[in-house]
Every structure is written in structure tokens, then in C-alpha cells.
Amino acid sequence: MDVNRRQFLTYLGAGTAALASLATGIPALAAGPLSGRTADHLFGLETKASHFNPKFSPIQPTTKDDVVLPKGYTYDVIASYGDVINPAGDTFGFNNDFTCFLPIEGNPEHGLLWVNHEYLGELEYYVNGYDYLGADAEDNKRTPEQIQKYLYALGGSVIEIKKQNGKWKLVSDSTYGRRVSGLTKHVLTGPAASIAKEVTGTFANCSGGVTLWNTILSCEENYMDVVGDCKLEDARHYGWVVEVDPFDPKSTPKKHTALGRFSHENTAMVLASTGQLVVYMGDDARDQYVYKYVSKGKYDPKAGKANSRLLEDGTLYVANFGKGTWISLDLATNEALQKAAKDGKPLFASQADVLINCRDAAKAVGATPMDRPEDLEVHPIDGSVFIALTNNSSHGNFYGQIVRLFEKDNQHAGEEFTFEIFATGGPQSGFSAPDNMAFDSAGNLWVVTDISSSSTNTGIYQSFGNNGVFFIPTAGENKGVAVQFASGPVGSEMTGPWFTPDEKTLFLAVQHPGENLKTYDKPTSHWPKGGSHVALPSVIAINGF
């Protein structure tokens, strides 16, 4: 497929201007006028002194059991747990997270939506008729049938959606509809592919990304929980970045081991000026690290999906923020990895060992432990990299912050960088625990928050209300100033923000509504159906831009 600038802007969502400008060699700042016109026309933003002000009236924190939006904005529930997605009767999975919209034939109102399904919670077991809060869970007496149901509910869904008569709807009999679950066969690629010829399942799928050749990258995060719950034997099969082709229901998903194994949050892919692919990633856990992968080969727009091979051979780097350097995790060239030992034995005998045990490798080379690095996104105009650090209570960082990283000379494949603290969470800024992020084409940042269900609306988090969505300009006099755009239902977090190419719709996954319940007879949420209905995780489309 020959991908040009116009096609980039057609089929990709947030962050496309940076990819397009870097891919075509057009200077990043040349995207400015285009971005300004797009945002002004579609988002209702005013251009003043090179910064943008939202015309929507920011909402105030709320504890309402609903998705609360500014006046003039509405939402459609597209898919909820259990909805049928294809003629075979496959159903939409649980606890939806990352979303990515890919238009069909360039139509911004008709396309495929990839949705991650991260984990199971109390309500899934309640819906399915057995007691997660009781002894079955504590003693792990799950039957094979229960484990199969558990694994099927996780992974990801490909759903076809259309906007008809002003409302987004699920096409329940779509031939594209597909489940990639904890029961699906996968292949491994790269240096650690020798683990197994084939592995079963993907799960703990948190956030993700999109490739330049129109496939999805889905990230396996807290896989150990599922490995234990489902009595799986080899944890090395999980914790990878998974590539899925949503337009080919018969394709086999790939786990790319060259990108390392850890608690992946997402991927942010960009094309370096050298022609190499660069993928930024974070390890979402306390005192873990920020990574990037640089392909050995160069991207070929005419090669289409064959460019996937670039994710099989390259160099994985980890960041040292104190020195502003990217450290190679290549065993052949890094003496610290070669000398790393435990009990007199080398820690790493091969590059496969390094990739399987990324956390140990990062520690051995002196990488900087961070406060839960979650989503990383590349700015669509200047190419800087934004990193959401959700929080780390052991360091006294209860509210989190957003870091902005600048590659030296804007060379994404380079080894030096500087950074700044772009925004900090807290009562003074109005947000806490930044998680997933997305850019509009004007370079404004849209951030969703993830205050834990056990902490929401209590103690130091009481002033924030329910988790929500925040709008933050990245330039001008309001740079770094957050205003609230949306609030989620009780006990939920809003995840996976993704704009349609025309930026008229924002997709969000409302995850784990009502998760903060203590007993089944006293639910805290009934969203989205209301009344006495059980709360269900669902994907929504926000209209009104």
C-alpha cells in the first residue's frame, strides 16, 4: 500500500500530523496551519495568539452515575459487555480499554473499532452467576469451564460501527466482527520467538497503538494476575506487544518479542528522519521504566503490511532521565548487561533473556525508575513525547504528573534527550492520576484519569469527583492548564480516547463502572441502562464537536 500524507490523515486518529510530516519529510511545523484550520472548524476552537481556547463550558467535578458532558455534547453507547458482534455469535468482551477507529474506504462515519479487554472484576462474576468475592476466588477453585469463560472475556474485539441518523451503532452481523481472546492462537516473532512455536491467548490488554500499515498494536499489561487465576504454566508467553490485522479476520496475531516483555501500557509509533520506525512504551508499575524501540530497517510505504517485519529486528532502549540518555539493551554491545550476575551466574545468556526479563535488564544498566509510566504519545506538531506518570504513593507522588520529553535535534532514533514537567496533578490543577492521552490535530492534549476505585471520592481525592476527561493546551498562555470535559459513572475510569479522522467524534471506553461495590446487594452503579440493571463496561461515542 502506497501511503501518502492524505491517507495518513484519513485512516489514523489522534497524533496523525506528526506521523505524516515525519513520513513525508515535511517539516513538523508545516503542519501548523493545517492543524489550526482543522481544529478551528471541527472542534469549535478559537485561535488567539497562537493558542487555542475551548468553546465548550468546562464541567465541574461530579459524583453522578452517568457520563456527564458540557452543554451541546451527547453520547451514544455503541457496545456493552455481552453484545453479539458477528454472525457466529461471538460477544463483546469485558472491561473495555484502548480503542482505535479505522475507517472503511475512508468514511469517517463507517469503520472498524478495535477495543481492548483488560481484566475481570467483581461484576463479571456476578453477571455469570458465580461468586468472585467468595472462597472460589481466594482458593482458586475455578473449574475448567470457568477458566475458559474467564479467558474468552479478555483480549480484544474487532467491531464494525456506523453512524446512522446521527447516532453511532454496532453492526452486530458484521463479517469483520472478531474476538482475539485468551483462547486465540498467536505466533511469536523476534529474538525470543524460541520460547514456543505457538502460544495460546492474549489478556491483560490495557492500551495500545496503531501502525503505519493499518494494523493494531495491543499491549499486555498485568498478565501475572491472569496467569495465576487461570492456572497457566508459562508466564513467558505473556507481557508482549501484540499485532492484529482487524481487516483480515483469518489472520494470526503476532507477539513481537523485540519490543520487550513487561507491563506494557501502550505504544506510540513515529517515523524517524532516518526512515527507521520508533516505538515509545511505558511499563505501568511503580519504579519501572520508559522504553523505546528503534527498528534496524527502514519503513517502505509501498511495502504495506510487510513493514511488520520492522518490529522483529531492532534495538530496545531504556531511559536514564538523570543523564538524558537512551541506554541500549543490546547484550552484544552493553557491558553492564554482559557483567550482570546473580549468585555468581550471568543474568543474561542471550538477547532473548534480556527481552524476557526487561525489568532486570533496565535495572542492571542504570535506567531511571519512574512513577508508573503509562501512556506515551507523540505531539502532532513538534514531535515531543508526552508521558503520563500516574502516581507513586511510595514516593509521595499521590497525584501524578505529565512529562514532556524532547529528543535532541528532534531525532527520534537518537540517544539523547531533555525533558520538562508539563503538568502536575493535584487540587490546584483539578486532575489526578493521568492515564491515557490523545492529541487533536491542533496539538491540544486530551487526558483521562485513573484514580483507583478504592480511593475515588475519599480522603485526598474527594475534590476530584469521579474519574474524567481533561483538555490541556500544549502551547500559548494556557499551556498546561487543564479544564474538565467529561466525568464518568460511579466507580469507573474513562479509557482509550480516540478521535475519528474528521475529529467530529471522540470514542471512549468506560471501564469497570460500579467496581467500588462491597457487596452484590448494594451496587454503586447501574450505568449504562439505569434502573436496577447491573453496571456494564461499554464503549461510547461522544458527539457535538
C-alpha positions as CSV (number, residue, x, y, z in Angstrom):
1,M,0.0,0.0,0.0
2,D,1.4,3.4,-1.0
3,V,0.7,5.6,2.0
4,N,0.8,9.3,1.4
5,R,0.2,12.3,3.7
6,R,-3.5,12.5,2.8
7,Q,-4.0,8.8,3.5
8,F,-2.2,9.2,6.9
9,L,-4.7,11.8,7.9
10,T,-7.6,9.8,6.5
11,Y,-7.1,6.5,8.3
12,L,-5.3,7.4,11.5
13,G,-6.8,9.0,14.6
14,A,-5.0,11.3,17.1
15,G,-1.4,12.1,16.6
16,T,-1.5,11.7,12.8
17,A,0.0,15.1,11.8
18,A,3.3,14.2,13.4
19,L,3.4,10.8,11.7
20,A,2.5,12.3,8.3
21,S,5.0,15.1,8.5
22,L,7.8,12.9,9.6
23,A,7.0,10.2,7.0
24,T,6.9,12.6,4.1
25,G,9.8,14.7,5.1
26,I,7.6,17.8,5.5
27,P,8.9,19.9,8.5
28,A,6.8,19.3,11.5
29,L,5.9,23.0,11.9
30,A,4.5,23.0,8.4
31,A,1.6,21.0,9.9
32,G,0.6,24.1,11.9
33,P,-1.8,25.9,9.5
34,L,-3.5,22.6,8.6
35,S,-3.9,21.6,12.2
36,G,-5.2,25.1,13.1
37,R,-7.8,25.1,10.4
38,T,-8.9,21.5,11.2
39,A,-9.3,22.2,14.9
40,D,-11.0,25.6,14.4
41,H,-13.6,24.1,12.0
42,L,-14.3,20.8,13.8
43,F,-13.6,21.4,17.4
44,G,-15.1,24.9,17.8
45,L,-11.8,26.3,19.0
46,E,-10.7,29.9,18.7
47,T,-7.3,30.8,17.5
48,K,-5.8,33.6,19.6
49,A,-2.1,34.5,19.8
50,S,-1.0,31.0,18.7
51,H,-3.0,29.2,21.4
52,F,-6.4,27.6,21.5
53,N,-9.3,28.2,23.9
54,P,-12.1,25.6,24.1
55,K,-15.6,27.0,23.4
56,F,-17.2,24.3,25.5
57,S,-18.1,25.3,29.0
58,P,-15.9,23.1,31.3
59,I,-17.8,20.9,33.7
60,Q,-17.3,20.7,37.4
61,P,-16.3,17.5,39.3
62,T,-19.4,15.3,40.0
63,T,-20.3,12.0,41.6
64,K,-23.3,11.4,39.2
65,D,-23.7,7.9,37.9
66,D,-23.6,8.9,34.3
67,V,-21.3,10.2,31.6
68,V,-21.5,14.0,32.2
69,L,-20.6,16.3,29.3
70,P,-20.7,20.0,28.5
71,K,-23.8,21.5,27.1
72,G,-24.2,20.7,23.5
73,Y,-22.5,17.3,23.6
74,T,-24.2,13.9,23.7
75,Y,-23.0,10.3,23.8
76,D,-24.1,7.0,22.2
77,V,-23.5,3.7,23.8
78,I,-22.0,1.6,21.0
79,A,-21.2,-1.7,22.6
80,S,-21.5,-3.3,26.1
81,Y,-20.2,-6.5,27.6
82,G,-22.0,-9.4,26.1
83,D,-23.3,-7.8,22.9
84,V,-23.2,-10.0,19.8
85,I,-20.6,-8.8,17.2
86,N,-20.8,-11.3,14.3
87,P,-22.9,-14.0,12.7
88,A,-21.1,-16.7,14.6
89,G,-22.5,-15.2,17.9
90,D,-19.2,-14.0,19.3
91,T,-19.7,-11.4,22.1
92,F,-18.1,-8.2,23.1
93,G,-15.6,-8.8,25.9
94,F,-15.3,-7.4,29.4
95,N,-13.7,-4.2,30.8
96,N,-13.0,-2.4,27.6
97,D,-9.9,-0.2,27.5
98,F,-8.0,1.0,24.4
99,T,-10.0,1.9,21.3
100,C,-8.8,2.6,17.8
101,F,-11.0,3.6,14.9
102,L,-10.1,2.6,11.3
103,P,-12.4,3.9,8.6
104,I,-13.7,1.6,5.8
105,E,-12.9,3.2,2.4
106,G,-12.0,6.4,4.1
107,N,-15.5,7.0,5.5
108,P,-15.2,8.8,9.0
109,E,-18.7,7.6,9.8
110,H,-18.2,3.9,9.0
111,G,-15.4,1.7,10.1
112,L,-13.8,-0.8,12.4
113,L,-13.3,-0.2,16.1
114,W,-10.6,-2.2,17.9
115,V,-11.3,-2.5,21.6
116,N,-9.0,-4.0,24.3
117,H,-10.5,-6.1,27.1
118,E,-8.2,-5.8,30.1
119,Y,-9.3,-7.8,33.1
120,L,-12.2,-9.3,35.0
121,G,-13.7,-7.8,38.1
122,E,-16.4,-8.5,40.6
123,L,-19.3,-7.7,38.3
124,E,-18.2,-10.1,35.6
125,Y,-18.5,-12.9,38.0
126,Y,-21.8,-11.6,39.3
127,V,-23.2,-11.5,35.8
128,N,-22.1,-15.0,35.1
129,G,-23.5,-16.5,38.2
130,Y,-20.6,-17.4,40.5
131,D,-19.1,-15.7,43.4
132,Y,-15.7,-14.0,42.8
133,L,-15.8,-12.4,46.2
134,G,-16.0,-15.7,48.0
135,A,-13.8,-18.8,48.5
136,D,-13.7,-19.8,44.9
137,A,-11.5,-16.9,44.1
138,E,-9.4,-17.0,47.2
139,D,-8.7,-20.7,46.9
140,N,-8.6,-20.7,43.1
141,K,-11.2,-23.4,42.8
142,R,-12.1,-22.2,39.3
143,T,-13.3,-25.1,37.1
144,P,-12.0,-25.5,33.5
145,E,-15.4,-24.2,32.3
146,Q,-15.0,-21.1,34.4
147,I,-11.4,-20.5,33.3
148,Q,-12.5,-20.8,29.6
149,K,-15.2,-18.2,30.2
150,Y,-12.6,-16.0,32.0
151,L,-10.1,-16.2,29.1
152,Y,-12.7,-15.6,26.5
153,A,-13.9,-12.4,28.1
154,L,-10.4,-10.8,27.8
155,G,-8.1,-9.8,24.8
156,G,-9.8,-7.6,22.2
157,S,-12.7,-7.2,19.9
158,V,-13.0,-6.0,16.3
159,I,-16.4,-4.5,15.8
160,E,-17.9,-2.8,12.8
161,I,-19.7,0.5,13.6
162,K,-21.7,3.1,11.6
163,K,-23.2,6.5,12.2
164,Q,-26.8,6.4,11.1
165,N,-29.4,9.2,11.6
166,G,-26.9,11.0,13.8
167,K,-26.2,8.0,16.1
168,W,-23.3,5.5,16.2
169,K,-24.4,1.9,16.2
170,L,-22.9,-1.6,16.3
171,V,-23.2,-3.8,13.2
172,S,-24.0,-7.0,15.0
173,D,-23.8,-9.2,12.0
174,S,-20.6,-7.9,10.6
175,T,-18.2,-10.2,8.7
176,Y,-15.4,-8.2,10.2
177,G,-16.6,-8.9,13.8
178,R,-13.9,-10.9,15.6
179,R,-12.7,-11.8,19.1
180,V,-9.0,-12.2,19.8
181,S,-9.1,-13.6,23.3
182,G,-7.3,-15.6,25.9
183,L,-8.1,-18.7,23.8
184,T,-6.8,-17.4,20.4
185,K,-3.6,-18.9,18.9
186,H,-0.7,-16.4,18.5
187,V,2.8,-16.7,17.0
188,L,5.9,-15.1,18.4
189,T,8.4,-13.1,16.4
190,G,11.9,-11.7,17.1
191,P,14.8,-12.8,19.3
192,A,12.7,-14.6,22.0
193,A,10.5,-16.5,19.5
194,S,12.2,-19.7,20.5
195,I,10.1,-19.8,23.7
196,A,7.4,-21.6,21.7
197,K,6.2,-22.2,18.1
198,E,2.8,-21.1,19.1
199,V,1.2,-19.6,22.2
200,T,-2.4,-19.5,23.3
201,G,-4.1,-16.3,24.2
202,T,-3.7,-12.6,24.9
203,F,-5.0,-10.9,28.0
204,A,-4.4,-8.0,30.4
205,N,-4.7,-5.9,27.3
206,C,-4.5,-2.3,28.5
207,S,-3.8,0.4,26.0
208,G,-2.2,0.1,22.5
209,G,-1.5,1.9,19.3
210,V,-1.7,1.8,15.5
211,T,0.9,1.0,12.9
212,L,1.7,3.0,9.7
213,W,0.3,0.0,7.8
214,N,-3.1,0.0,9.3
215,T,-2.8,-2.8,12.0
216,I,-3.4,-2.6,15.7
217,L,-0.8,-3.0,18.5
218,S,-2.4,-4.2,21.7
219,C,-0.4,-4.2,24.9
220,E,-0.4,-6.9,27.5
221,E,0.0,-5.3,31.0
222,N,-0.7,-7.1,34.3
223,Y,-0.6,-10.6,32.9
224,M,0.6,-12.3,36.1
225,D,-2.9,-11.9,37.6
226,V,-4.5,-13.9,34.8
227,V,-1.7,-16.5,34.7
228,G,-2.4,-17.3,38.3
229,D,-6.1,-17.1,38.2
230,C,-6.3,-19.4,35.1
231,K,-3.5,-21.8,36.3
232,L,-1.4,-21.2,33.2
233,E,2.1,-22.8,33.1
234,D,4.4,-20.5,31.2
235,A,4.2,-16.8,32.1
236,R,6.8,-16.0,29.4
237,H,4.1,-16.3,26.8
238,Y,2.6,-13.0,28.1
239,G,3.7,-9.5,28.7
240,W,4.3,-8.6,25.0
241,V,3.1,-6.2,22.3
242,V,0.5,-8.0,20.1
243,E,-0.1,-7.0,16.4
244,V,-3.6,-7.7,15.0
245,D,-4.9,-7.1,11.5
246,P,-8.5,-6.0,12.0
247,F,-9.3,-6.1,8.3
248,D,-8.4,-9.8,8.0
249,P,-10.5,-12.0,10.3
250,K,-8.5,-15.1,9.4
251,S,-5.0,-13.6,10.2
252,T,-2.9,-14.9,13.1
253,P,-2.0,-12.3,15.7
254,K,1.8,-11.8,16.4
255,K,3.6,-11.1,19.6
256,H,6.7,-9.1,18.9
257,T,9.3,-10.0,21.4
258,A,11.8,-7.5,20.1
259,L,9.7,-4.8,21.9
260,G,10.4,-6.4,25.3
261,R,8.4,-8.1,28.0
262,F,7.0,-6.0,30.8
263,S,3.6,-4.5,31.9
264,H,3.1,-2.6,28.7
265,E,0.6,0.3,28.8
266,N,0.6,1.4,25.1
267,T,2.7,2.1,22.0
268,A,3.3,5.4,20.2
269,M,4.8,4.8,16.8
270,V,6.6,7.5,14.8
271,L,8.8,7.6,11.7
272,A,12.3,9.0,12.4
273,S,14.0,11.3,9.9
274,T,16.3,8.3,9.2
275,G,13.4,6.3,7.9
276,Q,13.5,3.9,10.9
277,L,10.4,3.1,13.0
278,V,10.5,4.3,16.6
279,V,8.0,2.9,19.1
280,Y,7.7,4.6,22.6
281,M,6.4,2.5,25.5
282,G,6.0,2.6,29.3
283,D,6.0,-0.1,32.0
284,D,2.9,0.7,34.1
285,A,4.1,-0.1,37.6
286,R,5.8,1.7,40.5
287,D,9.5,2.3,40.0
288,Q,9.5,0.9,36.4
289,Y,10.9,2.4,33.2
290,V,10.3,4.2,29.9
291,Y,11.4,2.4,26.8
292,K,11.7,3.0,23.0
293,Y,12.3,0.6,20.2
294,V,14.2,1.6,17.0
295,S,13.9,-0.7,14.0
296,K,17.1,-1.8,12.2
297,G,15.5,-1.5,8.8
298,K,13.7,1.5,7.2
299,Y,10.0,1.9,6.6
300,D,8.8,1.4,3.0
301,P,5.4,3.0,2.2
302,K,5.0,0.7,-0.8
303,A,5.6,-2.5,1.3
304,G,2.3,-2.2,3.1
305,K,1.8,-4.8,5.8
306,A,5.2,-6.3,5.1
307,N,6.6,-3.5,7.2
308,S,5.6,-5.6,10.2
309,R,9.0,-7.2,9.8
310,L,10.5,-4.0,11.2
311,L,9.1,-4.9,14.6
312,E,11.1,-8.1,14.6
313,D,14.6,-6.7,14.3
314,G,15.8,-3.6,16.1
315,T,17.2,-2.1,19.3
316,L,15.3,-1.7,22.5
317,Y,16.4,1.3,24.7
318,V,15.5,2.3,28.2
319,A,15.6,5.9,29.5
320,N,18.0,7.4,32.1
321,F,16.3,10.8,32.9
322,G,19.2,11.9,35.2
323,K,21.6,11.9,32.2
324,G,19.1,12.5,29.4
325,T,20.2,9.4,27.6
326,W,18.7,6.3,26.0
327,I,20.6,3.1,27.0
328,S,20.7,0.2,24.6
329,L,19.5,-3.1,25.9
330,D,21.6,-5.0,23.4
331,L,23.6,-7.8,25.1
332,A,26.2,-7.8,22.4
333,T,27.3,-4.2,22.9
334,N,26.3,-3.3,26.5
335,E,29.0,-4.3,29.0
336,A,26.7,-3.8,32.0
337,L,24.3,-6.5,30.7
338,Q,27.3,-8.8,30.0
339,K,28.6,-8.4,33.5
340,A,25.2,-8.6,35.3
341,A,25.1,-11.6,37.6
342,K,23.3,-13.2,40.5
343,D,24.7,-15.8,42.8
344,G,27.8,-15.9,40.6
345,K,25.9,-16.7,37.4
346,P,25.3,-14.4,34.5
347,L,21.8,-12.9,34.4
348,F,21.5,-12.9,30.7
349,A,22.9,-15.7,28.4
350,S,21.2,-14.4,25.3
351,Q,19.3,-11.4,23.8
352,A,16.2,-13.5,24.4
353,D,17.0,-13.5,28.1
354,V,17.3,-9.7,28.1
355,L,13.9,-9.2,26.4
356,I,12.1,-11.7,28.5
357,N,13.5,-10.1,31.7
358,C,13.3,-6.4,30.7
359,R,12.9,-5.1,34.2
360,D,16.1,-6.8,35.4
361,A,17.9,-5.6,32.3
362,A,16.8,-2.0,32.8
363,K,17.9,-2.0,36.4
364,A,21.2,-3.5,35.5
365,V,22.1,-0.7,33.1
366,G,21.1,2.1,35.5
367,A,17.8,3.2,34.0
368,T,15.6,5.7,35.9
369,P,12.7,4.2,38.0
370,M,9.6,6.2,37.3
371,D,6.2,6.8,38.9
372,R,4.1,4.4,36.9
373,P,4.8,5.4,33.3
374,E,1.6,4.8,31.5
375,D,0.6,6.3,28.2
376,L,3.2,7.9,25.9
377,E,2.1,10.0,22.9
378,V,3.9,12.0,20.2
379,H,2.9,15.6,19.7
380,P,1.4,16.0,16.2
381,I,3.2,19.3,15.5
382,D,6.6,19.5,17.2
383,G,7.3,15.7,17.7
384,S,7.9,16.0,21.5
385,V,6.9,12.9,23.5
386,F,4.4,13.2,26.4
387,I,4.5,10.7,29.2
388,A,1.7,10.1,31.7
389,L,3.1,9.3,35.2
390,T,0.0,8.2,37.0
391,N,1.4,8.3,40.6
392,N,3.6,6.6,43.1
393,S,2.5,6.8,46.7
394,S,5.8,5.3,48.0
395,H,7.5,8.5,46.7
396,G,4.8,10.8,48.0
397,N,3.6,11.4,44.4
398,F,-0.1,10.8,45.0
399,Y,-1.5,12.9,42.2
400,G,0.8,12.1,39.3
401,Q,2.2,14.3,36.5
402,I,2.8,14.6,32.8
403,V,6.3,14.8,31.5
404,R,7.3,16.2,28.1
405,L,10.4,14.7,26.5
406,F,12.4,16.4,23.7
407,E,14.6,14.3,21.6
408,K,17.9,16.1,20.8
409,D,17.6,17.8,17.4
410,N,14.2,16.1,17.1
411,Q,15.9,12.9,16.2
412,H,13.6,10.2,17.4
413,A,16.1,7.4,16.7
414,G,18.8,9.3,18.6
415,E,20.2,8.6,22.1
416,E,20.0,12.0,23.9
417,F,17.0,14.0,25.2
418,T,15.9,16.7,27.6
419,F,12.5,16.9,29.4
420,E,10.2,19.1,31.4
421,I,7.4,18.6,33.8
422,F,4.5,19.7,31.6
423,A,1.6,19.4,34.1
424,T,1.2,18.2,37.6
425,G,-1.9,16.6,39.2
426,G,-3.4,17.9,42.3
427,P,-6.3,20.1,43.6
428,Q,-4.5,23.1,42.1
429,S,-4.8,21.7,38.6
430,G,-8.1,19.9,39.0
431,F,-7.0,16.5,37.8
432,S,-5.2,13.5,39.4
433,A,-3.7,10.2,38.2
434,P,-3.3,11.0,34.5
435,D,-3.6,7.8,32.4
436,N,-4.4,7.6,28.6
437,M,-3.9,10.6,26.4
438,A,-4.8,11.7,22.8
439,F,-4.0,14.7,20.8
440,D,-6.3,16.7,18.5
441,S,-4.8,18.0,15.3
442,A,-4.1,21.4,16.9
443,G,-1.8,19.8,19.4
444,N,-4.2,20.1,22.4
445,L,-3.9,17.2,24.8
446,W,-6.9,15.2,26.0
447,V,-6.2,13.2,29.2
448,V,-8.3,10.6,31.0
449,T,-7.7,9.9,34.7
450,D,-7.4,6.7,36.7
451,I,-7.9,7.4,40.4
452,S,-8.3,3.9,41.8
453,S,-11.8,2.7,42.6
454,S,-10.9,2.3,46.3
455,S,-9.7,5.9,46.5
456,T,-12.2,7.8,44.3
457,N,-14.2,10.4,46.3
458,T,-12.4,9.7,49.5
459,G,-9.6,11.3,51.5
460,I,-7.3,13.5,49.5
461,Y,-9.1,12.5,46.2
462,Q,-12.5,13.8,47.3
463,S,-12.4,17.1,45.5
464,F,-11.9,15.4,42.1
465,G,-15.2,13.6,42.0
466,N,-15.4,10.6,39.6
467,N,-12.7,10.0,37.0
468,G,-13.0,12.1,33.9
469,V,-11.6,13.6,30.7
470,F,-9.5,16.8,30.7
471,F,-8.5,19.2,27.9
472,I,-5.0,20.7,28.2
473,P,-3.4,23.2,25.6
474,T,0.2,22.5,24.9
475,A,1.2,26.0,23.7
476,G,0.3,29.6,24.5
477,E,-0.7,31.4,27.7
478,N,-2.9,28.5,28.8
479,K,-0.2,25.9,28.2
480,G,-0.5,23.1,30.8
481,V,-3.8,24.4,32.2
482,A,-6.4,21.7,32.5
483,V,-10.2,22.0,32.2
484,Q,-12.6,19.2,32.6
485,F,-14.5,18.0,29.6
486,A,-16.3,14.8,30.9
487,S,-16.9,12.8,34.0
488,G,-17.5,9.1,34.1
489,P,-20.1,6.9,36.0
490,V,-19.5,5.9,39.7
491,G,-16.6,3.6,40.2
492,S,-15.4,3.8,36.6
493,E,-12.5,5.2,34.6
494,M,-12.7,6.6,31.1
495,T,-10.1,4.9,28.9
496,G,-8.9,4.7,25.3
497,P,-9.7,8.2,23.9
498,W,-9.6,8.1,20.1
499,F,-10.9,10.6,17.5
500,T,-12.4,9.9,14.1
501,P,-10.3,11.3,11.3
502,D,-12.7,14.3,10.8
503,E,-12.5,14.9,14.6
504,K,-16.2,15.0,14.9
505,T,-16.5,12.0,17.3
506,L,-14.5,11.0,20.3
507,F,-14.6,7.4,21.3
508,L,-14.1,6.4,24.9
509,A,-14.2,3.1,26.8
510,V,-16.0,3.3,30.1
511,Q,-14.3,0.7,32.2
512,H,-15.4,-1.0,35.4
513,P,-18.4,1.1,36.4
514,G,-19.5,0.2,39.9
515,E,-16.3,-1.6,40.6
516,N,-16.2,0.0,44.1
517,L,-19.0,-2.1,45.4
518,K,-18.6,-4.0,48.7
519,T,-21.5,-6.5,48.4
520,Y,-23.6,-7.6,45.4
521,D,-26.9,-6.5,47.0
522,K,-25.6,-2.9,47.2
523,P,-24.4,-1.9,43.8
524,T,-22.8,1.5,43.4
525,S,-23.6,1.9,39.7
526,H,-26.3,0.9,37.2
527,W,-24.8,2.5,34.2
528,P,-25.5,2.5,31.2
529,K,-29.0,1.1,31.4
530,G,-30.0,2.6,34.7
531,G,-32.8,1.4,37.0
532,S,-31.9,-1.8,38.7
533,H,-29.7,-3.1,35.9
534,V,-26.2,-4.4,36.6
535,A,-23.5,-1.9,35.6
536,L,-21.7,-2.9,32.3
537,P,-18.4,-1.7,30.8
538,S,-19.2,-0.1,27.5
539,V,-17.7,1.8,24.6
540,I,-19.3,5.2,23.8
541,A,-19.1,7.8,21.0
542,I,-19.2,11.5,22.1
543,N,-20.9,13.8,19.5
544,G,-21.0,17.6,19.4
545,F,-17.6,18.7,18.3
